[in-house]
Amino acid sequence: MSADTEQLPAVSQAASVSLWTVSSWASSEVPPNTSMAMGETGWQQGQAEWGSKAGEIVGMVVIQCIYALVCLLGLLGNSLVIFVILRYAKMKTATNIYLLNLAIADELFMLSIPFVATSAALHHWPFGRALCRTVLGVDGLNMFTSVFCLTVLSLDRYIAVVHPLRAATYRRPRVAKMVNGGVWLLSLLVASPIPIFAGTATTRDGQAVACNLLWPSPAWSAAFVVYTTLLGFLLPVLAMGLCYLLIVGKMRAVAQRVGWQQRRRSEGKLTRLVLMVVAMFVVCWMPFYVVQLVNLLLPGRLDATVNNASLILSYSNSCANPILYGFLSENFRHSFHGVLRRCLDASLWVLRKAALAGTREHQTSIQLTGKGKNIGPINNLSVPPHKFPGQGILAQMGGFSP
């Protein structure tokens, strides 16, 4: 039996990278009958069920709005980061090259939100098996790429602060580009099980299709949850935490050296930026992995609201990074202002040109209307047209030629 027709295992819900599980809305239950023939108890039960449905509808509308906002902010913000780093020569530093890679991963991560939102709204995966594998695979690839980019950024800060003499060798844009390529290859290797085991399956009631990871046995599901939690969260966070502990120790040890204060201020701003990005990652992604582990250890205990909330929070991390850059980095802030000012000027120019074109069209329409009003009476006059006293003005207006 193909994955398109097999039944969705319960264990696969806990192991999915993106929790696109179908809730009870997709069941084959008939809406409650609230006709007058029902007894009072049945009527009250029907009203309660309909009230529950209405509450779920309101919750789904809120979820869809949040998805749309996160997707819009993420796409616009990361596009702006990518543009300013590629556009301005002063932005092409080693650290910014790593931030560029992170922005690209976040941008691609945002592209899967429309599929997630649609599946959540319909409680059904309508896009087919091939697109299910593609979306889940790209989603997992960019999930690992993001955390590996942050790990590399932390290592970059460690080298810049703790080993400044080696920084000139390792912290070059060319080296950063090679490291970014290695990050994508490593992420592709780590995320390779996702497109292999991703597929579609019908729910238990047979009324809907879910896009999920379909494992041969529950043991595979549990192993994958542990695998993604370790490689996608715990180990990278431990490595990043160790880097910043060493950075703090180094800065305290040499704080009183001559010339260190100026360098401490310059390096401290960039280190603080990267540290805030890492902290935001931990805040946004920790609930997701906690939910995954709870679903594994205590299946069925968490409802769809908790799953959706943890998923939305993980996606929101990708739209939060550009905001942090704008608030914490002067170079990014000035570059953002320059780009937005140019966009505003271009928009005003287009609007001004459109308004001018509309004014000219309106004036032309008035002139043409004037021609029709003036030519009619002239044709009915018994005097020759060249003796009409207004011919000079009309001729200048294009009304007629004498």
BALOBA-1460 file (C-alpha; in Angstrom, 3 decimals):
// residues 402
<rec num="1" residu="m" x="0.000" y="0.000" z="0.000"/>
<rec num="2" residu="s" x="1.393" y="3.410" z="-0.917"/>
<rec num="3" residu="a" x="1.922" y="6.234" z="1.562"/>
<rec num="4" residu="d" x="-0.930" y="8.091" z="-0.056"/>
<rec num="5" residu="t" x="-3.447" y="5.545" z="1.155"/>
<rec num="6" residu="e" x="-1.987" y="4.116" z="4.353"/>
<rec num="7" residu="q" x="-3.309" y="5.139" z="7.745"/>
<rec num="8" residu="l" x="-1.401" y="7.739" z="9.751"/>
<rec num="9" residu="p" x="0.346" y="6.105" z="12.704"/>
<rec num="10" residu="a" x="-0.022" y="7.783" z="16.054"/>
<rec num="11" residu="v" x="3.716" y="7.747" z="16.646"/>
<rec num="12" residu="s" x="4.466" y="9.731" z="13.540"/>
<rec num="13" residu="q" x="2.630" y="12.716" z="14.962"/>
<rec num="14" residu="a" x="5.141" y="13.064" z="17.721"/>
<rec num="15" residu="a" x="8.084" y="12.695" z="15.415"/>
<rec num="16" residu="s" x="7.183" y="15.145" z="12.743"/>
<rec num="17" residu="v" x="9.480" y="18.093" z="12.209"/>
<rec num="18" residu="s" x="6.505" y="20.312" z="11.467"/>
<rec num="19" residu="l" x="3.399" y="19.360" z="13.400"/>
<rec num="20" residu="w" x="0.877" y="19.260" z="10.583"/>
<rec num="21" residu="t" x="-1.327" y="16.832" z="12.424"/>
<rec num="22" residu="v" x="-5.005" y="16.687" z="11.611"/>
<rec num="23" residu="s" x="-7.204" y="17.507" z="14.577"/>
<rec num="24" residu="s" x="-10.657" y="16.221" z="15.434"/>
<rec num="25" residu="w" x="-12.163" y="18.699" z="12.957"/>
<rec num="26" residu="a" x="-11.320" y="16.292" z="10.162"/>
<rec num="27" residu="s" x="-13.345" y="13.467" z="11.680"/>
<rec num="28" residu="s" x="-16.387" y="12.074" z="9.974"/>
<rec num="29" residu="e" x="-18.738" y="13.012" z="12.785"/>
<rec num="30" residu="v" x="-21.963" y="14.676" z="11.686"/>
<rec num="31" residu="p" x="-22.773" y="18.144" z="13.127"/>
<rec num="32" residu="p" x="-25.184" y="17.890" z="16.036"/>
<rec num="33" residu="n" x="-28.870" y="17.824" z="15.203"/>
<rec num="34" residu="t" x="-30.583" y="20.721" z="16.948"/>
<rec num="35" residu="s" x="-34.075" y="20.304" z="15.555"/>
<rec num="36" residu="m" x="-37.176" y="20.763" z="17.713"/>
<rec num="37" residu="a" x="-37.689" y="17.004" z="17.804"/>
<rec num="38" residu="m" x="-34.714" y="16.614" z="20.088"/>
<rec num="39" residu="g" x="-35.083" y="16.494" z="23.804"/>
<rec num="40" residu="e" x="-33.778" y="19.230" z="26.052"/>
<rec num="41" residu="t" x="-30.648" y="17.272" z="26.950"/>
<rec num="42" residu="g" x="-29.787" y="16.588" z="23.327"/>
<rec num="43" residu="w" x="-30.422" y="20.213" z="22.415"/>
<rec num="44" residu="q" x="-28.098" y="21.457" z="25.153"/>
<rec num="45" residu="q" x="-25.440" y="18.989" z="24.095"/>
<rec num="46" residu="g" x="-25.750" y="20.159" z="20.514"/>
<rec num="47" residu="q" x="-25.453" y="23.783" z="21.571"/>
<rec num="48" residu="a" x="-22.329" y="22.984" z="23.585"/>
<rec num="49" residu="e" x="-20.784" y="21.203" z="20.619"/>
<rec num="50" residu="w" x="-21.577" y="24.066" z="18.290"/>
<rec num="51" residu="g" x="-20.113" y="26.505" z="20.830"/>
<rec num="52" residu="s" x="-16.969" y="24.441" z="20.929"/>
<rec num="53" residu="k" x="-16.819" y="24.493" z="17.129"/>
<rec num="54" residu="a" x="-17.254" y="28.270" z="17.113"/>
<rec num="55" residu="g" x="-14.413" y="28.656" z="19.588"/>
<rec num="56" residu="e" x="-12.182" y="26.495" z="17.419"/>
<rec num="57" residu="i" x="-13.059" y="28.583" z="14.362"/>
<rec num="58" residu="v" x="-12.124" y="31.787" z="16.180"/>
<rec num="59" residu="g" x="-8.873" y="30.205" z="17.336"/>
<rec num="60" residu="m" x="-8.073" y="29.086" z="13.812"/>
<rec num="61" residu="v" x="-8.683" y="32.594" z="12.443"/>
<rec num="62" residu="v" x="-6.258" y="33.985" z="15.031"/>
<rec num="63" residu="i" x="-3.684" y="31.335" z="14.125"/>
<rec num="64" residu="q" x="-4.006" y="32.138" z="10.418"/>
<rec num="65" residu="c" x="-3.502" y="35.861" z="11.099"/>
<rec num="66" residu="i" x="-0.383" y="35.133" z="13.149"/>
<rec num="67" residu="y" x="0.978" y="32.865" z="10.421"/>
<rec num="68" residu="a" x="0.385" y="35.592" z="7.828"/>
<rec num="69" residu="l" x="2.070" y="38.254" z="9.980"/>
<rec num="70" residu="v" x="5.104" y="36.069" z="10.719"/>
<rec num="71" residu="c" x="5.472" y="35.131" z="7.054"/>
<rec num="72" residu="l" x="5.187" y="38.738" z="5.858"/>
<rec num="73" residu="l" x="7.645" y="40.126" z="8.412"/>
<rec num="74" residu="g" x="10.056" y="37.252" z="7.846"/>
<rec num="75" residu="l" x="10.107" y="37.569" z="4.070"/>
<rec num="76" residu="l" x="10.424" y="41.357" z="4.066"/>
<rec num="77" residu="g" x="12.942" y="41.539" z="6.913"/>
<rec num="78" residu="n" x="15.271" y="38.823" z="5.648"/>
<rec num="79" residu="s" x="15.048" y="40.151" z="2.092"/>
<rec num="80" residu="l" x="16.177" y="43.511" z="3.448"/>
<rec num="81" residu="v" x="19.103" y="41.906" z="5.292"/>
<rec num="82" residu="i" x="20.172" y="39.979" z="2.177"/>
<rec num="83" residu="f" x="19.954" y="43.107" z="0.029"/>
<rec num="84" residu="v" x="21.976" y="45.420" z="2.278"/>
<rec num="85" residu="i" x="24.759" y="42.864" z="2.775"/>
<rec num="86" residu="l" x="25.038" y="42.230" z="-0.968"/>
<rec num="87" residu="r" x="24.557" y="45.894" z="-1.904"/>
<rec num="88" residu="y" x="26.970" y="47.739" z="0.398"/>
<rec num="89" residu="a" x="30.687" y="46.983" z="0.389"/>
<rec num="90" residu="k" x="31.105" y="47.991" z="4.044"/>
<rec num="91" residu="m" x="28.699" y="45.210" z="5.028"/>
<rec num="92" residu="k" x="30.766" y="42.421" z="3.474"/>
<rec num="93" residu="t" x="32.622" y="41.399" z="6.643"/>
<rec num="94" residu="a" x="33.112" y="37.810" z="7.778"/>
<rec num="95" residu="t" x="30.464" y="38.105" z="10.482"/>
<rec num="96" residu="n" x="27.956" y="39.636" z="8.091"/>
<rec num="97" residu="i" x="28.609" y="36.850" z="5.572"/>
<rec num="98" residu="y" x="27.528" y="34.404" z="8.269"/>
<rec num="99" residu="l" x="24.488" y="36.586" z="8.988"/>
<rec num="100" residu="l" x="23.749" y="36.538" z="5.252"/>
<rec num="101" residu="n" x="23.710" y="32.754" z="5.315"/>
<rec num="102" residu="l" x="21.382" y="32.830" z="8.318"/>
<rec num="103" residu="a" x="19.059" y="35.267" z="6.521"/>
<rec num="104" residu="i" x="18.932" y="33.025" z="3.445"/>
<rec num="105" residu="a" x="18.041" y="30.025" z="5.603"/>
<rec num="106" residu="d" x="15.368" y="32.044" z="7.421"/>
<rec num="107" residu="e" x="13.971" y="33.310" z="4.117"/>
<rec num="108" residu="l" x="13.603" y="29.781" z="2.775"/>
<rec num="109" residu="f" x="12.156" y="28.694" z="6.116"/>
<rec num="110" residu="m" x="9.386" y="31.276" z="5.696"/>
<rec num="111" residu="l" x="8.358" y="29.784" z="2.349"/>
<rec num="112" residu="s" x="6.895" y="26.733" z="4.059"/>
<rec num="113" residu="i" x="4.499" y="28.791" z="6.201"/>
<rec num="114" residu="p" x="1.759" y="29.036" z="3.523"/>
<rec num="115" residu="f" x="1.671" y="25.240" z="3.330"/>
<rec num="116" residu="v" x="1.578" y="24.895" z="7.123"/>
<rec num="117" residu="a" x="-1.168" y="27.511" z="7.437"/>
<rec num="118" residu="t" x="-3.264" y="25.947" z="4.695"/>
<rec num="119" residu="s" x="-2.963" y="22.497" z="6.212"/>
<rec num="120" residu="a" x="-3.872" y="23.843" z="9.649"/>
<rec num="121" residu="a" x="-6.930" y="25.641" z="8.284"/>
<rec num="122" residu="l" x="-8.213" y="22.708" z="6.246"/>
<rec num="123" residu="h" x="-7.115" y="20.002" z="8.690"/>
<rec num="124" residu="h" x="-6.033" y="18.230" z="5.564"/>
<rec num="125" residu="w" x="-2.944" y="18.114" z="3.301"/>
<rec num="126" residu="p" x="-4.212" y="18.945" z="-0.211"/>
<rec num="127" residu="f" x="-0.876" y="19.301" z="-2.010"/>
<rec num="128" residu="g" x="0.040" y="15.677" z="-2.680"/>
<rec num="129" residu="r" x="2.868" y="13.375" z="-1.670"/>
<rec num="130" residu="a" x="5.658" y="14.919" z="-3.785"/>
<rec num="131" residu="l" x="5.129" y="18.406" z="-2.414"/>
<rec num="132" residu="c" x="4.828" y="16.951" z="1.084"/>
<rec num="133" residu="r" x="8.322" y="15.498" z="0.800"/>
<rec num="134" residu="t" x="9.669" y="18.689" z="-0.740"/>
<rec num="135" residu="v" x="8.204" y="21.015" z="1.881"/>
<rec num="136" residu="l" x="9.160" y="18.841" z="4.845"/>
<rec num="137" residu="g" x="12.650" y="18.303" z="3.413"/>
<rec num="138" residu="v" x="13.295" y="22.003" z="2.805"/>
<rec num="139" residu="d" x="11.777" y="22.828" z="6.182"/>
<rec num="140" residu="g" x="14.122" y="20.437" z="7.987"/>
<rec num="141" residu="l" x="17.133" y="21.530" z="5.930"/>
<rec num="142" residu="n" x="16.686" y="25.181" z="6.836"/>
<rec num="143" residu="m" x="15.924" y="24.319" z="10.462"/>
<rec num="144" residu="f" x="19.334" y="22.674" z="10.834"/>
<rec num="145" residu="t" x="21.058" y="25.308" z="8.709"/>
<rec num="146" residu="s" x="19.806" y="28.078" z="10.993"/>
<rec num="147" residu="v" x="21.134" y="26.509" z="14.173"/>
<rec num="148" residu="f" x="24.458" y="25.584" z="12.537"/>
<rec num="149" residu="c" x="24.795" y="29.177" z="11.288"/>
<rec num="150" residu="l" x="24.335" y="30.441" z="14.826"/>
<rec num="151" residu="t" x="26.961" y="27.984" z="16.054"/>
<rec num="152" residu="v" x="29.410" y="29.254" z="13.441"/>
<rec num="153" residu="l" x="28.615" y="32.842" z="14.406"/>
<rec num="154" residu="s" x="29.415" y="32.048" z="18.033"/>
<rec num="155" residu="l" x="32.693" y="30.420" z="17.024"/>
<rec num="156" residu="d" x="33.481" y="33.505" z="14.936"/>
<rec num="157" residu="r" x="32.935" y="35.725" z="17.971"/>
<rec num="158" residu="y" x="35.106" y="33.402" z="20.057"/>
<rec num="159" residu="i" x="38.000" y="33.634" z="17.589"/>
<rec num="160" residu="a" x="37.644" y="37.420" z="17.259"/>
<rec num="161" residu="v" x="37.756" y="38.030" z="21.027"/>
<rec num="162" residu="v" x="39.808" y="35.198" z="22.502"/>
<rec num="163" residu="h" x="42.291" y="34.669" z="19.624"/>
<rec num="164" residu="p" x="42.604" y="38.072" z="17.923"/>
<rec num="165" residu="l" x="45.925" y="37.185" z="16.244"/>
<rec num="166" residu="r" x="44.346" y="34.241" z="14.445"/>
<rec num="167" residu="a" x="41.324" y="36.293" z="13.501"/>
<rec num="168" residu="a" x="43.114" y="37.860" z="10.535"/>
<rec num="169" residu="t" x="43.628" y="34.392" z="9.063"/>
<rec num="170" residu="y" x="40.238" y="32.823" z="9.707"/>
<rec num="171" residu="r" x="37.888" y="35.801" z="9.721"/>
<rec num="172" residu="r" x="37.919" y="36.703" z="6.031"/>
<rec num="173" residu="p" x="34.934" y="36.889" z="3.673"/>
<rec num="174" residu="r" x="36.381" y="34.191" z="1.425"/>
<rec num="175" residu="v" x="36.798" y="31.802" z="4.358"/>
<rec num="176" residu="a" x="33.306" y="32.685" z="5.582"/>
<rec num="177" residu="k" x="31.822" y="31.744" z="2.201"/>
<rec num="178" residu="m" x="33.580" y="28.381" z="2.295"/>
<rec num="179" residu="v" x="32.338" y="27.765" z="5.832"/>
<rec num="180" residu="n" x="28.791" y="28.625" z="4.746"/>
<rec num="181" residu="g" x="29.042" y="26.041" z="1.990"/>
<rec num="182" residu="g" x="30.152" y="23.472" z="4.554"/>
<rec num="183" residu="v" x="27.204" y="24.401" z="6.765"/>
<rec num="184" residu="w" x="24.729" y="23.691" z="3.961"/>
<rec num="185" residu="l" x="26.380" y="20.356" z="3.160"/>
<rec num="186" residu="l" x="26.313" y="19.317" z="6.817"/>
<rec num="187" residu="s" x="22.672" y="20.376" z="7.135"/>
<rec num="188" residu="l" x="21.796" y="18.423" z="4.001"/>
<rec num="189" residu="l" x="23.408" y="15.324" z="5.490"/>
<rec num="190" residu="v" x="21.753" y="15.693" z="8.901"/>
<rec num="191" residu="a" x="18.310" y="16.406" z="7.415"/>
<rec num="192" residu="s" x="18.475" y="13.622" z="4.805"/>
<rec num="193" residu="p" x="16.133" y="11.230" z="6.706"/>
<rec num="194" residu="i" x="13.290" y="13.745" z="6.481"/>
<rec num="195" residu="p" x="12.586" y="13.657" z="2.710"/>
<rec num="196" residu="i" x="13.237" y="9.911" z="2.697"/>
<rec num="197" residu="f" x="10.519" y="9.076" z="5.225"/>
<rec num="198" residu="a" x="8.141" y="11.982" z="4.573"/>
<rec num="199" residu="g" x="4.834" y="11.109" z="2.994"/>
<rec num="200" residu="t" x="1.080" y="11.438" z="3.113"/>
<rec num="201" residu="a" x="-1.354" y="9.136" z="4.889"/>
<rec num="202" residu="t" x="-5.048" y="9.093" z="5.634"/>
<rec num="203" residu="t" x="-6.322" y="9.702" z="9.129"/>
<rec num="204" residu="r" x="-8.016" y="6.999" z="11.159"/>
<rec num="205" residu="d" x="-11.490" y="8.070" z="10.043"/>
<rec num="206" residu="g" x="-10.382" y="8.106" z="6.414"/>
<rec num="207" residu="q" x="-11.743" y="11.624" z="5.827"/>
<rec num="208" residu="a" x="-8.478" y="13.579" z="5.592"/>
<rec num="209" residu="v" x="-4.861" y="13.282" z="4.530"/>
<rec num="210" residu="a" x="-1.911" y="14.308" z="6.678"/>
<rec num="211" residu="c" x="1.654" y="15.149" z="5.652"/>
<rec num="212" residu="n" x="4.028" y="13.588" z="8.142"/>
<rec num="213" residu="l" x="7.044" y="11.380" z="8.738"/>
<rec num="214" residu="l" x="6.082" y="7.732" z="8.319"/>
<rec num="215" residu="w" x="8.454" y="5.488" z="10.240"/>
<rec num="216" residu="p" x="8.678" y="1.692" z="9.955"/>
<rec num="217" residu="s" x="8.261" y="1.274" z="13.714"/>
<rec num="218" residu="p" x="7.775" y="3.335" z="16.902"/>
<rec num="219" residu="a" x="11.447" y="2.842" z="17.757"/>
<rec num="220" residu="w" x="12.438" y="4.802" z="14.648"/>
<rec num="221" residu="s" x="10.116" y="7.604" z="15.662"/>
<rec num="222" residu="a" x="11.599" y="7.863" z="19.151"/>
<rec num="223" residu="a" x="15.140" y="7.725" z="17.761"/>
<rec num="224" residu="f" x="14.424" y="10.566" z="15.356"/>
<rec num="225" residu="v" x="12.996" y="12.813" z="18.075"/>
<rec num="226" residu="v" x="16.148" y="12.287" z="20.152"/>
<rec num="227" residu="y" x="18.302" y="12.719" z="17.036"/>
<rec num="228" residu="t" x="16.778" y="16.074" z="16.061"/>
<rec num="229" residu="t" x="16.732" y="17.358" z="19.639"/>
<rec num="230" residu="l" x="20.425" y="16.599" z="20.096"/>
<rec num="231" residu="l" x="21.734" y="17.802" z="16.722"/>
<rec num="232" residu="g" x="19.209" y="20.573" z="16.199"/>
<rec num="233" residu="f" x="19.162" y="22.084" z="19.674"/>
<rec num="234" residu="l" x="21.040" y="20.681" z="22.676"/>
<rec num="235" residu="l" x="24.535" y="20.184" z="21.238"/>
<rec num="236" residu="p" x="24.601" y="23.477" z="19.279"/>
<rec num="237" residu="v" x="23.284" y="25.407" z="22.288"/>
<rec num="238" residu="l" x="25.937" y="23.845" z="24.524"/>
<rec num="239" residu="a" x="28.645" y="24.770" z="22.005"/>
<rec num="240" residu="m" x="27.355" y="28.342" z="21.769"/>
<rec num="241" residu="g" x="27.129" y="28.637" z="25.547"/>
<rec num="242" residu="l" x="30.717" y="27.419" z="25.927"/>
<rec num="243" residu="c" x="31.906" y="29.989" z="23.394"/>
<rec num="244" residu="y" x="30.320" y="32.856" z="25.283"/>
<rec num="245" residu="l" x="31.599" y="31.639" z="28.624"/>
<rec num="246" residu="l" x="35.135" y="31.679" z="27.186"/>
<rec num="247" residu="i" x="34.514" y="35.117" z="25.704"/>
<rec num="248" residu="v" x="33.384" y="36.509" z="29.065"/>
<rec num="249" residu="g" x="36.389" y="34.957" z="30.793"/>
<rec num="250" residu="k" x="38.787" y="36.445" z="28.247"/>
<rec num="251" residu="m" x="37.248" y="39.919" z="28.466"/>
<rec num="252" residu="r" x="37.520" y="39.911" z="32.253"/>
<rec num="253" residu="a" x="41.094" y="38.675" z="32.224"/>
<rec num="254" residu="v" x="42.423" y="41.378" z="29.913"/>
<rec num="255" residu="a" x="40.043" y="44.189" z="30.828"/>
<rec num="256" residu="q" x="42.820" y="46.331" z="32.325"/>
<rec num="257" residu="r" x="45.344" y="46.016" z="29.517"/>
<rec num="258" residu="v" x="46.384" y="49.097" z="27.588"/>
<rec num="259" residu="g" x="44.369" y="49.533" z="24.393"/>
<rec num="260" residu="w" x="41.895" y="46.812" z="25.299"/>
<rec num="261" residu="q" x="39.086" y="49.163" z="26.293"/>
<rec num="262" residu="q" x="38.660" y="50.551" z="22.762"/>
<rec num="263" residu="r" x="38.771" y="47.093" z="21.228"/>
<rec num="264" residu="r" x="36.414" y="45.795" z="23.891"/>
<rec num="265" residu="r" x="33.828" y="48.393" z="22.931"/>
<rec num="266" residu="s" x="34.046" y="47.619" z="19.210"/>
<rec num="267" residu="e" x="33.987" y="43.846" z="19.629"/>
<rec num="268" residu="g" x="31.485" y="44.015" z="22.471"/>
<rec num="269" residu="k" x="28.740" y="45.535" z="20.308"/>
<rec num="270" residu="l" x="28.982" y="42.810" z="17.700"/>
<rec num="271" residu="t" x="29.281" y="40.084" z="20.340"/>
<rec num="272" residu="r" x="26.187" y="41.448" z="22.080"/>
<rec num="273" residu="l" x="24.287" y="41.341" z="18.784"/>
<rec num="274" residu="v" x="25.191" y="37.708" z="18.119"/>
<rec num="275" residu="l" x="24.445" y="36.792" z="21.742"/>
<rec num="276" residu="m" x="20.968" y="38.311" z="21.491"/>
<rec num="277" residu="v" x="20.315" y="36.396" z="18.264"/>
<rec num="278" residu="v" x="21.362" y="33.169" z="19.980"/>
<rec num="279" residu="a" x="19.188" y="33.942" z="23.017"/>
<rec num="280" residu="m" x="16.208" y="34.593" z="20.760"/>
<rec num="281" residu="f" x="16.804" y="31.257" z="19.062"/>
<rec num="282" residu="v" x="16.761" y="29.438" z="22.409"/>
<rec num="283" residu="v" x="13.564" y="31.190" z="23.520"/>
<rec num="284" residu="c" x="11.751" y="30.467" z="20.251"/>
<rec num="285" residu="w" x="12.892" y="26.888" z="19.662"/>
<rec num="286" residu="m" x="12.999" y="25.384" z="23.152"/>
<rec num="287" residu="p" x="9.165" y="25.043" z="23.415"/>
<rec num="288" residu="f" x="9.101" y="23.229" z="20.063"/>
<rec num="289" residu="y" x="11.563" y="20.571" z="21.177"/>
<rec num="290" residu="v" x="9.913" y="20.274" z="24.593"/>
<rec num="291" residu="v" x="6.586" y="19.608" z="22.868"/>
<rec num="292" residu="q" x="8.257" y="16.998" z="20.661"/>
<rec num="293" residu="l" x="9.635" y="15.174" z="23.689"/>
<rec num="294" residu="v" x="6.318" y="15.381" z="25.562"/>
<rec num="295" residu="n" x="4.486" y="13.984" z="22.530"/>
<rec num="296" residu="l" x="6.978" y="11.128" z="22.492"/>
<rec num="297" residu="l" x="6.862" y="10.311" z="26.201"/>
<rec num="298" residu="l" x="3.191" y="11.149" z="26.822"/>
<rec num="299" residu="p" x="1.370" y="10.716" z="23.499"/>
<rec num="300" residu="g" x="-2.022" y="12.343" z="23.260"/>
<rec num="301" residu="r" x="-1.601" y="14.596" z="26.307"/>
<rec num="302" residu="l" x="-1.108" y="17.852" z="24.347"/>
<rec num="303" residu="d" x="-3.852" y="19.287" z="22.193"/>
<rec num="304" residu="a" x="-3.503" y="20.954" z="18.795"/>
<rec num="305" residu="t" x="-3.350" y="24.442" z="20.326"/>
<rec num="306" residu="v" x="-0.103" y="23.715" z="22.157"/>
<rec num="307" residu="n" x="1.383" y="22.120" z="19.042"/>
<rec num="308" residu="n" x="0.405" y="25.093" z="16.881"/>
<rec num="309" residu="a" x="1.709" y="27.590" z="19.438"/>
<rec num="310" residu="s" x="5.129" y="25.912" z="19.625"/>
<rec num="311" residu="l" x="5.320" y="25.720" z="15.841"/>
<rec num="312" residu="i" x="4.387" y="29.387" z="15.354"/>
<rec num="313" residu="l" x="6.944" y="30.410" z="17.982"/>
<rec num="314" residu="s" x="9.681" y="28.493" z="16.159"/>
<rec num="315" residu="y" x="8.800" y="30.205" z="12.876"/>
<rec num="316" residu="s" x="8.722" y="33.609" z="14.560"/>
<rec num="317" residu="n" x="12.436" y="33.295" z="15.304"/>
<rec num="318" residu="s" x="13.168" y="33.784" z="11.598"/>
<rec num="319" residu="c" x="11.279" y="37.091" z="11.473"/>
<rec num="320" residu="a" x="12.777" y="38.349" z="14.766"/>
<rec num="321" residu="n" x="16.419" y="38.321" z="13.611"/>
<rec num="322" residu="p" x="16.175" y="41.294" z="11.191"/>
<rec num="323" residu="i" x="14.465" y="43.305" z="13.930"/>
<rec num="324" residu="l" x="17.358" y="42.581" z="16.284"/>
<rec num="325" residu="y" x="19.857" y="43.656" z="13.629"/>
<rec num="326" residu="g" x="18.043" y="46.960" z="13.200"/>
<rec num="327" residu="f" x="17.967" y="47.712" z="16.926"/>
<rec num="328" residu="l" x="21.429" y="46.475" z="17.953"/>
<rec num="329" residu="s" x="23.686" y="47.215" z="14.968"/>
<rec num="330" residu="e" x="24.355" y="50.761" z="13.777"/>
<rec num="331" residu="n" x="25.641" y="49.565" z="10.403"/>
<rec num="332" residu="f" x="22.491" y="47.548" z="9.754"/>
<rec num="333" residu="r" x="20.289" y="50.344" z="11.044"/>
<rec num="334" residu="h" x="21.874" y="52.959" z="8.760"/>
<rec num="335" residu="s" x="21.764" y="50.572" z="5.799"/>
<rec num="336" residu="f" x="18.116" y="49.775" z="6.484"/>
<rec num="337" residu="h" x="17.303" y="53.482" z="6.649"/>
<rec num="338" residu="g" x="19.086" y="54.097" z="3.348"/>
<rec num="339" residu="v" x="17.230" y="51.328" z="1.542"/>
<rec num="340" residu="l" x="13.843" y="52.258" z="3.004"/>
<rec num="341" residu="r" x="14.401" y="55.927" z="2.162"/>
<rec num="342" residu="r" x="15.171" y="55.014" z="-1.449"/>
<rec num="343" residu="c" x="12.095" y="52.813" z="-1.616"/>
<rec num="344" residu="l" x="9.984" y="55.647" z="-0.206"/>
<rec num="345" residu="d" x="11.432" y="58.153" z="-2.700"/>
<rec num="346" residu="a" x="10.822" y="55.740" z="-5.564"/>
<rec num="347" residu="s" x="7.240" y="55.153" z="-4.418"/>
<rec num="348" residu="l" x="6.578" y="58.899" z="-4.150"/>
<rec num="349" residu="w" x="8.051" y="59.421" z="-7.625"/>
<rec num="350" residu="v" x="5.801" y="56.725" z="-9.101"/>
<rec num="351" residu="l" x="2.750" y="58.188" z="-7.362"/>
<rec num="352" residu="r" x="3.643" y="61.701" z="-8.514"/>
<rec num="353" residu="k" x="4.106" y="60.499" z="-12.077"/>
<rec num="354" residu="a" x="0.821" y="58.609" z="-11.994"/>
<rec num="355" residu="a" x="-0.978" y="61.675" z="-10.614"/>
<rec num="356" residu="l" x="0.553" y="63.877" z="-13.339"/>
<rec num="357" residu="a" x="-0.466" y="61.413" z="-16.030"/>
<rec num="358" residu="g" x="-3.999" y="61.346" z="-14.631"/>
<rec num="359" residu="t" x="-4.146" y="65.148" z="-14.612"/>
<rec num="360" residu="r" x="-3.011" y="65.331" z="-18.233"/>
<rec num="361" residu="e" x="-5.566" y="62.721" z="-19.254"/>
<rec num="362" residu="h" x="-8.277" y="64.673" z="-17.466"/>
<rec num="363" residu="q" x="-7.249" y="67.899" z="-19.202"/>
<rec num="364" residu="t" x="-7.244" y="66.176" z="-22.584"/>
<rec num="365" residu="s" x="-10.721" y="64.812" z="-21.900"/>
<rec num="366" residu="i" x="-11.956" y="68.323" z="-21.042"/>
<rec num="367" residu="q" x="-10.460" y="69.709" z="-24.258"/>
<rec num="368" residu="l" x="-12.075" y="66.991" z="-26.359"/>
<rec num="369" residu="t" x="-15.408" y="67.660" z="-24.664"/>
<rec num="370" residu="g" x="-14.984" y="71.349" z="-25.413"/>
<rec num="371" residu="k" x="-14.416" y="70.610" z="-29.086"/>
<rec num="372" residu="g" x="-17.694" y="68.743" z="-29.374"/>
<rec num="373" residu="k" x="-19.639" y="71.541" z="-27.721"/>
<rec num="374" residu="n" x="-18.192" y="74.255" z="-29.914"/>
<rec num="375" residu="i" x="-18.106" y="72.574" z="-33.286"/>
<rec num="376" residu="g" x="-21.838" y="71.686" z="-33.256"/>
<rec num="377" residu="p" x="-23.166" y="75.272" z="-33.203"/>
<rec num="378" residu="i" x="-20.609" y="76.408" z="-35.779"/>
<rec num="379" residu="n" x="-21.835" y="73.895" z="-38.316"/>
<rec num="380" residu="n" x="-25.393" y="75.237" z="-37.931"/>
<rec num="381" residu="l" x="-24.438" y="78.889" z="-38.464"/>
<rec num="382" residu="s" x="-25.343" y="80.577" z="-41.769"/>
<rec num="383" residu="v" x="-22.194" y="82.722" z="-41.726"/>
<rec num="384" residu="p" x="-18.942" y="81.319" z="-43.101"/>
<rec num="385" residu="p" x="-16.727" y="79.715" z="-40.492"/>
<rec num="386" residu="h" x="-13.832" y="82.139" z="-41.116"/>
<rec num="387" residu="k" x="-16.028" y="85.074" z="-40.008"/>
<rec num="388" residu="f" x="-16.866" y="83.492" z="-36.673"/>
<rec num="389" residu="p" x="-15.313" y="85.785" z="-34.012"/>
<rec num="390" residu="g" x="-13.963" y="82.952" z="-31.873"/>
<rec num="391" residu="q" x="-12.058" y="81.132" z="-34.579"/>
<rec num="392" residu="g" x="-8.654" y="82.320" z="-33.401"/>
<rec num="393" residu="i" x="-9.119" y="80.923" z="-29.881"/>
<rec num="394" residu="l" x="-10.657" y="77.670" z="-31.090"/>
<rec num="395" residu="a" x="-7.879" y="77.230" z="-33.579"/>
<rec num="396" residu="q" x="-5.304" y="77.594" z="-30.795"/>
<rec num="397" residu="m" x="-7.216" y="75.031" z="-28.775"/>
<rec num="398" residu="g" x="-7.300" y="72.665" z="-31.732"/>
<rec num="399" residu="g" x="-11.048" y="73.073" z="-32.231"/>
<rec num="400" residu="f" x="-10.802" y="73.569" z="-35.992"/>
<rec num="401" residu="s" x="-8.550" y="75.041" z="-38.667"/>
<rec num="402" residu="p" x="-9.778" y="78.161" z="-40.541"/>
